[in-house]
Amino acid sequence: MLIRIFKTNYPAQVILFVITAILLWLHGLLNPYPVDTGSLTQIQLTLLKPFVAVPFLGVLTALSLTIVEALIFNQFLSSKEFVQRNTLLPAFLFLLLFSHGPHLLQVNALTIATPFLLLLLMLMIHLPDTTEQYVTLFFSAFFTTVATFFYPPAIFFLVFIWVSFIVNGVFTWREWIISLLGGIIPLVFVWSWLYLYDQAGLLANLVWPKYNNPFSNNPLPPFPETIVSVMIGIMFIAAFRHHLSSLLENVMSFRRQFWTLTWFTFFALGSCLFTGQQVYQNLALVSIPAVALTSSWLLSRKRQHWLDILLLTLLTLTFLQNQRII
């Protein structure tokens, strides 16, 4: 029934999306969680300082960004025909996956970097269709480096840009050089500013991630959150397996989109190894490709009863967890 609504009844989808946002975020808005300042860089602490003083502002900012990103990504997937038109299932899943635990109901460093990385993914998927390829490549690398100032592991996504070149058949040297320049220019600006204050050596500390075993001192997440994460993982793996098994039956554009999403998943998982105590927060980055692949899979299924039960269970557990009932 739930998935059928996202296939046919658009007004009901809008109502369901709004109700879901209220249910999952109401407790966070009424009782804001404090901002987690553990193992943050100086620039991250400076950026999050207003939200530390006013936690409600942080929750409101996180909710607003999540909703806007969900709707933009939904529209993008529809325009690329990755999912059917007139569906809000990707937006619904984006909201659900980016709100699946209390630790996500407050602004953090990844909250600020996510719009840049989401933009990067959309630009790489759109790469074969763009008429201004040089501009796209330049700003893809530029905004990725900007994201690095808030989320240092984002620097690895510069390599993701080059992997996307291979996926999309871009092999001429101009594109590679332009992307390299786009990634370097923000670093030059910041280095010049630091140099004026005799602090040029701080640049490496700002943008180069340091590896700390993310699982050595981190307690395991609460049992309900673990169950929710496992359910999300099951859906993602099932969707990935379905698309991989039928990949040769799809057109070339879909194959390129699939492999771009797959490589983004690998880089998102790898970047989490450099986030220390905030590894569970930053695993949410994997939700972006999970939303795309899972939405396409769910909308293509004919027998949906067990998937409806799985989605409803996931929504119920997330609601109970975010309300601190369990």
NORKA-V59301 format. One record per pair of residues at least 4 apart in sequence whose ideal C-beta (glycine too) atoms are under 8 Angstrom apart, sorted by sequence separation. I is the first residue (numbers start at 1). J is the second residue. D is the distance in Angstrom with one decimal. If there is no record, write none. Layout:
i=[I & I]
j=[J & J]
d=[D & D]
This chain:
i=[1 & 2 & 3 & 4 & 5 & 9 & 10 & 11 & 12 & 13 & 14 & 15 & 16 & 17 & 18 & 19 & 20 & 21 & 22 & 25 & 26 & 27 & 28 & 40 & 41 & 42 & 43 & 44 & 45 & 48 & 49 & 50 & 51 & 54 & 55 & 56 & 57 & 58 & 59 & 60 & 61 & 62 & 63 & 64 & 65 & 66 & 67 & 68 & 69 & 70 & 71 & 72 & 73 & 74 & 75 & 76 & 78 & 83 & 88 & 89 & 90 & 91 & 92 & 93 & 94 & 95 & 96 & 100 & 101 & 107 & 109 & 110 & 113 & 114 & 115 & 116 & 117 & 118 & 119 & 120 & 121 & 122 & 123 & 126 & 132 & 133 & 134 & 135 & 136 & 137 & 138 & 139 & 140 & 141 & 142 & 143 & 144 & 145 & 146 & 147 & 148 & 150 & 156 & 157 & 158 & 159 & 160 & 161 & 162 & 163 & 164 & 166 & 172 & 173 & 174 & 175 & 176 & 177 & 178 & 179 & 180 & 181 & 183 & 184 & 185 & 186 & 187 & 188 & 189 & 190 & 191 & 192 & 193 & 195 & 201 & 202 & 203 & 204 & 212 & 213 & 214 & 221 & 222 & 223 & 224 & 225 & 226 & 227 & 228 & 229 & 230 & 231 & 232 & 233 & 234 & 235 & 236 & 237 & 238 & 239 & 240 & 241 & 242 & 243 & 246 & 250 & 251 & 252 & 253 & 254 & 255 & 256 & 257 & 258 & 259 & 260 & 261 & 262 & 263 & 264 & 265 & 266 & 267 & 268 & 269 & 271 & 275 & 278 & 279 & 286 & 287 & 288 & 289 & 290 & 291 & 292 & 293 & 294 & 295 & 296 & 297 & 304 & 305 & 306 & 307 & 308 & 309 & 310 & 311 & 312 & 313 & 314 & 315 & 316 & 317 & 318 & 319 & 321 & 28 & 40 & 77 & 78 & 99 & 107 & 165 & 166 & 170 & 194 & 195 & 221 & 250 & 320 & 321 & 51 & 52 & 77 & 78 & 83 & 98 & 99 & 127 & 130 & 148 & 164 & 165 & 194 & 220 & 273 & 275 & 298 & 301 & 320 & 5 & 6 & 50 & 51 & 78 & 83 & 123 & 147 & 148 & 194 & 247 & 272 & 275 & 5 & 37 & 40 & 78 & 194 & 221 & 247 & 250 & 78 & 127 & 191 & 194 & 298 & 317 & 48 & 51 & 126 & 127 & 144 & 145 & 147 & 165 & 272 & 5 & 37 & 144 & 165 & 247 & 271 & 272 & 78 & 191 & 35 & 74 & 77 & 123 & 144 & 145 & 190 & 272 & 74 & 144 & 162 & 165 & 244 & 269 & 271 & 272 & 37 & 74 & 243 & 35 & 74 & 123 & 124 & 187 & 190 & 35 & 73 & 74 & 123 & 141 & 144 & 162 & 190 & 268 & 269 & 34 & 73 & 161 & 268 & 35 & 70 & 71 & 74 & 120 & 141 & 187 & 268 & 34 & 70 & 73 & 119 & 140 & 158 & 265 & 268 & 33 & 70 & 161 & 240 & 32 & 35 & 120 & 32 & 70 & 119 & 120 & 137 & 264 & 265 & 69 & 70 & 158 & 264 & 265 & 32 & 33 & 29 & 32 & 116 & 117 & 120 & 262 & 66 & 67 & 70 & 116 & 261 & 66 & 69 & 29 & 116 & 117 & 28 & 29 & 116 & 261 & 66 & 261 & 66 & 25 & 29 & 113 & 117 & 28 & 257 & 258 & 124 & 113 & 117 & 120 & 124 & 127 & 133 & 141 & 145 & 149 & 25 & 112 & 113 & 116 & 137 & 141 & 145 & 112 & 140 & 141 & 144 & 145 & 117 & 120 & 124 & 128 & 134 & 138 & 141 & 142 & 145 & 146 & 109 & 110 & 113 & 120 & 127 & 128 & 134 & 137 & 138 & 141 & 142 & 145 & 149 & 21 & 62 & 63 & 109 & 133 & 137 & 140 & 141 & 145 & 62 & 127 & 138 & 139 & 142 & 62 & 124 & 134 & 138 & 142 & 62 & 69 & 73 & 80 & 137 & 21 & 59 & 61 & 62 & 65 & 69 & 72 & 76 & 80 & 59 & 58 & 59 & 58 & 62 & 65 & 69 & 73 & 76 & 61 & 65 & 236 & 243 & 55 & 239 & 155 & 155 & 156 & 240 & 243 & 152 & 155 & 229 & 236 & 239 & 243 & 51 & 152 & 225 & 232 & 235 & 239 & 242 & 51 & 152 & 153 & 149 & 152 & 236 & 239 & 148 & 149 & 152 & 214 & 232 & 236 & 239 & 242 & 48 & 148 & 214 & 218 & 221 & 235 & 238 & 239 & 48 & 217 & 48 & 214 & 218 & 47 & 145 & 209 & 211 & 212 & 214 & 218 & 211 & 214 & 210 & 212 & 215 & 44 & 47 & 209 & 214 & 209 & 36 & 33 & 40 & 33 & 36 & 17 & 24 & 35 & 16 & 20 & 24 & 33 & 34 & 35 & 36 & 33 & 35 & 13 & 14 & 17 & 21 & 25 & 28 & 32 & 13 & 17 & 20 & 24 & 235 & 10 & 13 & 16 & 20 & 234 & 7 & 10 & 28 & 10 & 17 & 27 & 28 & 13 & 231 & 7 & 25 & 6 & 24 & 6 & 231 & 232 & 6 & 231 & 3 & 6 & 228 & 231 & 168 & 167 & 228 & 227 & 228 & 167 & 168 & 167 & 224 & 228 & 164 & 167 & 224 & 225 & 224 & 164 & 222 & 163 & 224 & 47 & 160 & 160 & 43 & 44 & 43 & 160 & 159 & 157 & 41 & 156 & 156 & 157 & 156 & 153 & 154 & 153 & 153 & 101 & 151 & 153 & 152 & 153 & 101 & 100 & 128 & 101 & 100 & 128 & 100 & 153 & 125 & 151 & 100 & 125 & 97 & 125 & 124 & 125 & 121 & 121 & 124 & 121 & 42 & 43 & 41 & 42 & 41 & 121 & 110 & 117 & 121 & 109 & 108 & 118 & 110 & 114 & 117 & 82 & 110 & 39 & 80 & 108 & 110 & 114 & 82 & 110 & 80 & 103 & 104 & 103 & 101 & 104 & 100 & 98 & 97 & 98 & 97 & 94 & 97 & 94 & 97 & 93 & 94 & 93 & 90 & 93 & 90 & 93 & 90 & 89 & 87 & 83 & 89 & 82 & 89 & 83 & 87 & 82 & 83 & 82 & 100 & 73 & 77 & 84 & 83 & 101 & 105 & 73 & 77 & 96 & 100 & 73 & 77 & 96 & 99 & 102 & 101 & 102 & 100 & 101 & 96 & 102 & 99 & 39 & 39 & 38 & 39 & 38 & 39 & 38 & 36 & 36 & 6 & 7 & 6 & 24 & 28 & 3 & 20 & 24 & 27 & 3 & 23 & 27 & 25 & 26 & 27 & 3 & 24 & 4 & 3 & 3 & 3 & 2 & 1 & 3 & 2 & 2]
j=[5 & 6 & 7 & 8 & 9 & 13 & 14 & 15 & 16 & 17 & 18 & 19 & 20 & 21 & 22 & 23 & 24 & 25 & 26 & 29 & 30 & 31 & 32 & 44 & 45 & 46 & 47 & 48 & 49 & 52 & 53 & 54 & 55 & 58 & 59 & 60 & 61 & 62 & 63 & 64 & 65 & 66 & 67 & 68 & 69 & 70 & 71 & 72 & 73 & 74 & 75 & 76 & 77 & 78 & 79 & 80 & 82 & 87 & 92 & 93 & 94 & 95 & 96 & 97 & 98 & 99 & 100 & 104 & 105 & 111 & 113 & 114 & 117 & 118 & 119 & 120 & 121 & 122 & 123 & 124 & 125 & 126 & 127 & 130 & 136 & 137 & 138 & 139 & 140 & 141 & 142 & 143 & 144 & 145 & 146 & 147 & 148 & 149 & 150 & 151 & 152 & 154 & 160 & 161 & 162 & 163 & 164 & 165 & 166 & 167 & 168 & 170 & 176 & 177 & 178 & 179 & 180 & 181 & 182 & 183 & 184 & 185 & 187 & 188 & 189 & 190 & 191 & 192 & 193 & 194 & 195 & 196 & 197 & 199 & 205 & 206 & 207 & 208 & 216 & 217 & 218 & 225 & 226 & 227 & 228 & 229 & 230 & 231 & 232 & 233 & 234 & 235 & 236 & 237 & 238 & 239 & 240 & 241 & 242 & 243 & 244 & 245 & 246 & 247 & 250 & 254 & 255 & 256 & 257 & 258 & 259 & 260 & 261 & 262 & 263 & 264 & 265 & 266 & 267 & 268 & 269 & 270 & 271 & 272 & 273 & 275 & 279 & 282 & 283 & 290 & 291 & 292 & 293 & 294 & 295 & 296 & 297 & 298 & 299 & 300 & 301 & 308 & 309 & 310 & 311 & 312 & 313 & 314 & 315 & 316 & 317 & 318 & 319 & 320 & 321 & 322 & 323 & 325 & 33 & 45 & 82 & 83 & 104 & 112 & 170 & 171 & 175 & 199 & 200 & 226 & 255 & 325 & 326 & 57 & 58 & 83 & 84 & 89 & 104 & 105 & 133 & 136 & 154 & 170 & 171 & 200 & 226 & 279 & 281 & 304 & 307 & 326 & 12 & 13 & 57 & 58 & 85 & 90 & 130 & 154 & 155 & 201 & 254 & 279 & 282 & 13 & 45 & 48 & 86 & 202 & 229 & 255 & 258 & 87 & 136 & 200 & 203 & 307 & 326 & 58 & 61 & 136 & 137 & 154 & 155 & 157 & 175 & 282 & 16 & 48 & 155 & 176 & 258 & 282 & 283 & 90 & 203 & 48 & 87 & 90 & 136 & 157 & 158 & 203 & 285 & 88 & 158 & 176 & 179 & 258 & 283 & 285 & 286 & 52 & 89 & 258 & 51 & 90 & 139 & 140 & 203 & 206 & 52 & 90 & 91 & 140 & 158 & 161 & 179 & 207 & 285 & 286 & 52 & 91 & 179 & 286 & 55 & 90 & 91 & 94 & 140 & 161 & 207 & 288 & 55 & 91 & 94 & 140 & 161 & 179 & 286 & 289 & 55 & 92 & 183 & 262 & 55 & 58 & 143 & 56 & 94 & 143 & 144 & 161 & 288 & 289 & 94 & 95 & 183 & 289 & 290 & 58 & 59 & 56 & 59 & 143 & 144 & 147 & 289 & 94 & 95 & 98 & 144 & 289 & 95 & 98 & 59 & 146 & 147 & 59 & 60 & 147 & 292 & 98 & 293 & 99 & 59 & 63 & 147 & 151 & 63 & 292 & 293 & 160 & 150 & 154 & 157 & 161 & 164 & 170 & 178 & 182 & 186 & 63 & 150 & 151 & 154 & 175 & 179 & 183 & 151 & 179 & 180 & 183 & 184 & 157 & 160 & 164 & 168 & 174 & 178 & 181 & 182 & 185 & 186 & 150 & 151 & 154 & 161 & 168 & 169 & 175 & 178 & 179 & 182 & 183 & 186 & 190 & 63 & 104 & 105 & 151 & 175 & 179 & 182 & 183 & 187 & 105 & 170 & 181 & 182 & 185 & 106 & 168 & 178 & 182 & 186 & 107 & 114 & 118 & 125 & 182 & 67 & 105 & 107 & 108 & 111 & 115 & 118 & 122 & 126 & 106 & 106 & 107 & 107 & 111 & 114 & 118 & 122 & 125 & 111 & 115 & 286 & 293 & 106 & 290 & 207 & 208 & 209 & 293 & 296 & 206 & 209 & 283 & 290 & 293 & 297 & 106 & 207 & 280 & 287 & 290 & 294 & 297 & 107 & 208 & 209 & 206 & 209 & 293 & 296 & 206 & 207 & 210 & 272 & 290 & 294 & 297 & 300 & 107 & 207 & 273 & 277 & 280 & 294 & 297 & 298 & 108 & 277 & 109 & 275 & 279 & 109 & 207 & 271 & 273 & 274 & 276 & 280 & 274 & 277 & 274 & 276 & 279 & 109 & 112 & 274 & 279 & 275 & 103 & 102 & 109 & 103 & 106 & 88 & 95 & 106 & 88 & 92 & 96 & 105 & 106 & 107 & 108 & 106 & 108 & 87 & 88 & 91 & 95 & 99 & 102 & 106 & 88 & 92 & 95 & 99 & 310 & 86 & 89 & 92 & 96 & 310 & 84 & 87 & 105 & 88 & 95 & 105 & 106 & 92 & 310 & 87 & 105 & 87 & 105 & 88 & 313 & 314 & 89 & 314 & 89 & 92 & 314 & 317 & 256 & 256 & 317 & 317 & 318 & 259 & 260 & 260 & 317 & 321 & 260 & 263 & 320 & 321 & 321 & 263 & 321 & 263 & 326 & 150 & 263 & 264 & 149 & 150 & 150 & 267 & 267 & 267 & 152 & 267 & 270 & 271 & 271 & 270 & 271 & 271 & 272 & 221 & 271 & 274 & 274 & 275 & 225 & 225 & 253 & 228 & 228 & 256 & 229 & 282 & 256 & 282 & 232 & 257 & 232 & 260 & 260 & 261 & 260 & 261 & 264 & 264 & 205 & 206 & 205 & 206 & 206 & 288 & 278 & 285 & 289 & 278 & 278 & 288 & 281 & 285 & 288 & 254 & 282 & 212 & 253 & 281 & 284 & 288 & 257 & 285 & 257 & 280 & 281 & 281 & 280 & 284 & 284 & 284 & 284 & 287 & 287 & 287 & 290 & 288 & 291 & 290 & 291 & 291 & 291 & 294 & 292 & 295 & 295 & 295 & 295 & 292 & 298 & 292 & 299 & 295 & 299 & 295 & 296 & 296 & 314 & 288 & 292 & 299 & 299 & 318 & 322 & 291 & 295 & 314 & 318 & 292 & 296 & 315 & 318 & 321 & 321 & 322 & 321 & 322 & 318 & 324 & 322 & 275 & 276 & 276 & 277 & 277 & 278 & 278 & 278 & 281 & 298 & 299 & 299 & 318 & 322 & 298 & 315 & 319 & 322 & 299 & 319 & 323 & 322 & 323 & 324 & 301 & 322 & 304 & 304 & 307 & 308 & 308 & 308 & 311 & 311 & 312]
d=[6.7 & 7.1 & 6.5 & 6.2 & 5.2 & 6.4 & 6.8 & 6.6 & 6.1 & 6.2 & 6.5 & 6.2 & 6.2 & 6.6 & 6.6 & 6.1 & 6.1 & 5.9 & 5.5 & 5.8 & 6.2 & 5.8 & 6.3 & 4.0 & 7.1 & 6.3 & 6.2 & 6.1 & 6.5 & 5.9 & 6.7 & 6.4 & 6.7 & 7.2 & 6.5 & 6.2 & 6.2 & 6.3 & 6.2 & 6.2 & 6.3 & 6.2 & 6.4 & 6.3 & 5.9 & 6.1 & 6.5 & 6.2 & 6.0 & 6.2 & 6.4 & 6.3 & 6.4 & 6.5 & 6.2 & 6.4 & 7.7 & 5.8 & 5.6 & 6.2 & 6.1 & 6.4 & 6.3 & 5.8 & 6.0 & 5.9 & 6.4 & 6.6 & 7.9 & 4.6 & 6.5 & 5.8 & 6.0 & 5.9 & 6.3 & 6.5 & 6.6 & 6.5 & 6.2 & 6.4 & 6.4 & 6.1 & 6.6 & 5.6 & 6.1 & 6.2 & 6.3 & 6.3 & 6.1 & 6.7 & 6.0 & 5.9 & 6.4 & 6.5 & 6.6 & 6.4 & 6.9 & 7.8 & 7.9 & 5.7 & 5.8 & 7.7 & 7.1 & 6.9 & 7.4 & 6.3 & 6.3 & 7.0 & 7.2 & 6.5 & 6.0 & 7.6 & 7.8 & 6.0 & 6.1 & 6.4 & 6.4 & 6.4 & 6.4 & 6.5 & 6.3 & 6.2 & 7.4 & 6.1 & 6.6 & 6.3 & 6.0 & 6.2 & 6.6 & 6.3 & 6.1 & 6.9 & 7.4 & 7.7 & 8.0 & 6.1 & 6.5 & 4.8 & 7.8 & 7.8 & 6.1 & 4.2 & 7.0 & 6.5 & 6.4 & 6.2 & 6.3 & 6.5 & 6.5 & 6.3 & 6.4 & 6.7 & 6.2 & 6.1 & 6.2 & 6.2 & 6.2 & 6.1 & 6.4 & 6.4 & 6.1 & 6.2 & 6.5 & 6.3 & 6.6 & 3.9 & 7.4 & 6.4 & 6.4 & 6.2 & 6.5 & 6.2 & 6.4 & 6.3 & 6.3 & 6.4 & 6.6 & 6.9 & 6.5 & 6.1 & 6.4 & 6.2 & 6.1 & 7.0 & 8.0 & 7.2 & 5.1 & 5.6 & 6.5 & 5.9 & 6.0 & 7.2 & 6.1 & 5.6 & 5.9 & 6.6 & 6.3 & 6.1 & 6.3 & 6.4 & 6.7 & 5.5 & 6.7 & 6.3 & 6.3 & 6.2 & 6.1 & 6.3 & 6.3 & 6.2 & 6.2 & 6.3 & 6.3 & 6.3 & 6.0 & 6.1 & 6.2 & 7.6 & 6.3 & 5.0 & 4.4 & 5.9 & 5.7 & 7.5 & 4.0 & 7.8 & 5.0 & 4.5 & 4.4 & 5.4 & 6.0 & 4.4 & 5.8 & 5.7 & 7.8 & 4.9 & 7.3 & 6.8 & 6.0 & 6.6 & 7.0 & 4.9 & 4.6 & 7.9 & 7.2 & 4.9 & 7.0 & 7.7 & 7.5 & 7.4 & 6.3 & 4.7 & 5.1 & 5.7 & 6.5 & 3.3 & 5.0 & 5.9 & 8.0 & 4.1 & 4.6 & 8.0 & 8.0 & 5.2 & 4.4 & 6.1 & 6.3 & 7.2 & 7.8 & 5.6 & 7.1 & 5.7 & 7.8 & 7.0 & 6.4 & 5.8 & 5.9 & 6.1 & 7.6 & 7.5 & 6.9 & 7.2 & 7.8 & 6.1 & 7.3 & 7.5 & 6.3 & 4.9 & 6.5 & 6.9 & 7.7 & 6.8 & 6.3 & 7.0 & 5.4 & 7.9 & 5.0 & 5.5 & 7.8 & 5.1 & 5.4 & 5.0 & 7.2 & 6.2 & 7.2 & 6.0 & 5.7 & 6.8 & 7.8 & 7.8 & 7.9 & 6.9 & 7.9 & 6.5 & 7.9 & 5.6 & 5.1 & 4.3 & 7.4 & 6.7 & 6.9 & 7.0 & 4.7 & 6.1 & 3.9 & 4.7 & 6.1 & 6.9 & 7.1 & 8.0 & 4.2 & 6.1 & 7.5 & 7.2 & 5.4 & 4.7 & 6.4 & 7.5 & 5.4 & 7.2 & 5.5 & 5.8 & 6.8 & 7.3 & 5.7 & 4.1 & 5.9 & 7.9 & 5.7 & 7.7 & 5.9 & 7.3 & 6.7 & 7.8 & 8.0 & 7.5 & 3.6 & 5.5 & 6.5 & 4.7 & 3.8 & 5.9 & 5.4 & 7.4 & 6.9 & 4.6 & 6.7 & 5.0 & 5.0 & 5.0 & 7.6 & 6.8 & 7.2 & 7.0 & 4.7 & 4.6 & 7.4 & 7.8 & 7.2 & 7.4 & 6.9 & 7.5 & 6.6 & 4.1 & 6.2 & 7.8 & 5.6 & 5.9 & 5.8 & 4.8 & 7.0 & 3.7 & 5.5 & 5.0 & 6.1 & 6.7 & 7.2 & 7.3 & 4.2 & 7.9 & 7.6 & 8.0 & 7.6 & 7.5 & 4.5 & 6.3 & 6.1 & 6.8 & 6.5 & 7.8 & 8.0 & 7.6 & 7.7 & 5.1 & 4.4 & 3.5 & 7.3 & 5.4 & 4.4 & 4.9 & 7.4 & 6.7 & 7.1 & 6.5 & 7.7 & 6.4 & 7.5 & 4.1 & 5.2 & 7.3 & 5.3 & 7.6 & 4.2 & 7.8 & 5.6 & 5.4 & 5.6 & 5.6 & 7.3 & 5.0 & 7.8 & 7.3 & 5.0 & 7.0 & 3.3 & 7.0 & 4.3 & 7.2 & 7.2 & 7.5 & 7.9 & 5.3 & 6.7 & 4.6 & 6.8 & 3.9 & 6.2 & 6.7 & 7.2 & 6.9 & 6.4 & 6.4 & 6.0 & 7.6 & 5.4 & 4.0 & 6.2 & 4.6 & 6.6 & 6.4 & 6.5 & 6.7 & 6.3 & 6.1 & 5.1 & 7.9 & 6.1 & 6.3 & 7.6 & 5.2 & 7.6 & 5.7 & 5.2 & 7.3 & 3.9 & 5.3 & 7.1 & 5.7 & 7.4 & 7.8 & 7.2 & 6.6 & 7.8 & 6.0 & 6.9 & 7.7 & 5.9 & 7.0 & 7.8 & 5.8 & 7.1 & 7.4 & 6.7 & 7.8 & 4.4 & 4.4 & 6.7 & 7.7 & 5.9 & 8.0 & 7.7 & 7.6 & 4.4 & 5.1 & 5.0 & 6.5 & 4.6 & 6.1 & 4.0 & 6.7 & 7.2 & 8.0 & 6.5 & 7.8 & 6.7 & 6.8 & 5.9 & 3.7 & 7.9 & 6.6 & 4.7 & 6.0 & 5.8 & 5.6 & 5.2 & 7.0 & 7.6 & 7.4 & 7.0 & 7.2 & 6.2 & 6.3 & 7.6 & 7.5 & 7.7 & 6.6 & 7.5 & 5.9 & 7.3 & 5.5 & 7.5 & 6.8 & 4.2 & 7.2 & 4.6 & 6.5 & 3.8 & 3.6 & 8.0 & 7.1 & 6.2 & 6.4 & 7.6 & 7.2 & 5.4 & 7.2 & 5.8 & 7.8 & 6.5 & 7.4 & 5.9 & 7.3 & 6.5 & 6.1 & 4.5 & 7.2 & 6.9 & 6.8 & 6.0 & 6.0 & 6.5 & 7.4 & 6.9 & 4.1 & 5.6 & 6.0 & 4.4 & 6.8 & 5.1 & 7.8 & 6.9 & 6.8 & 7.7 & 7.3 & 7.8 & 3.5 & 7.5 & 6.9 & 7.7 & 7.0 & 7.5 & 6.4 & 6.6 & 6.2 & 5.2 & 7.8 & 6.4 & 7.0 & 7.1 & 3.9 & 5.1 & 7.4 & 6.8 & 6.3 & 7.7 & 5.7 & 5.7 & 5.2 & 6.4 & 5.9 & 4.8 & 7.6 & 5.6 & 5.9 & 6.8 & 5.6 & 6.9 & 7.1 & 6.2 & 4.7 & 6.9 & 7.5 & 5.1 & 4.9 & 6.5 & 6.1 & 6.4 & 5.8 & 6.4 & 7.3 & 4.6 & 7.3 & 5.7 & 6.8 & 5.7 & 6.4 & 7.5 & 5.5 & 7.9 & 6.9 & 3.5 & 7.4 & 7.2 & 7.9 & 4.4 & 6.9 & 6.3 & 4.8 & 7.4 & 6.9 & 7.0 & 5.1 & 6.4 & 7.3 & 7.6 & 7.8 & 7.8 & 6.8 & 5.3 & 6.2 & 5.3 & 5.3 & 7.6 & 7.3 & 7.6 & 7.8 & 5.3 & 7.9 & 5.8 & 7.0 & 7.9 & 6.6 & 6.2 & 7.6 & 6.8 & 7.5 & 7.3 & 6.8 & 6.0 & 6.1 & 7.0 & 7.5 & 7.4 & 5.2 & 7.4 & 7.9 & 5.4 & 6.8 & 7.9 & 6.0 & 6.5 & 6.7 & 6.4 & 6.7 & 5.5 & 7.4 & 6.0 & 7.9 & 5.7 & 7.0 & 5.8 & 3.8 & 7.0 & 6.4 & 7.7 & 6.3 & 7.7 & 4.8 & 4.7 & 5.4 & 6.1 & 6.7 & 5.7 & 4.3 & 4.8 & 7.8 & 7.9 & 6.4 & 6.2 & 6.2 & 5.1 & 6.5 & 7.9 & 5.3 & 5.6 & 7.8 & 7.3 & 5.8 & 5.8 & 5.7 & 7.7 & 6.3 & 6.8 & 6.9 & 6.8 & 5.0 & 7.7 & 7.8 & 6.4 & 6.7 & 6.7 & 6.5 & 5.7 & 7.8 & 7.5 & 6.4 & 7.1 & 6.9 & 8.0 & 4.2 & 7.9 & 4.8 & 4.9 & 6.4 & 7.0 & 6.7 & 7.3 & 7.8 & 6.3 & 7.1 & 6.2 & 6.8 & 5.5 & 7.0 & 6.2 & 5.7 & 7.3 & 5.1 & 4.8 & 7.5 & 7.9 & 6.6 & 7.3 & 5.4 & 6.9 & 4.6 & 6.1 & 5.8 & 4.8 & 5.7 & 7.1 & 5.4 & 6.2]
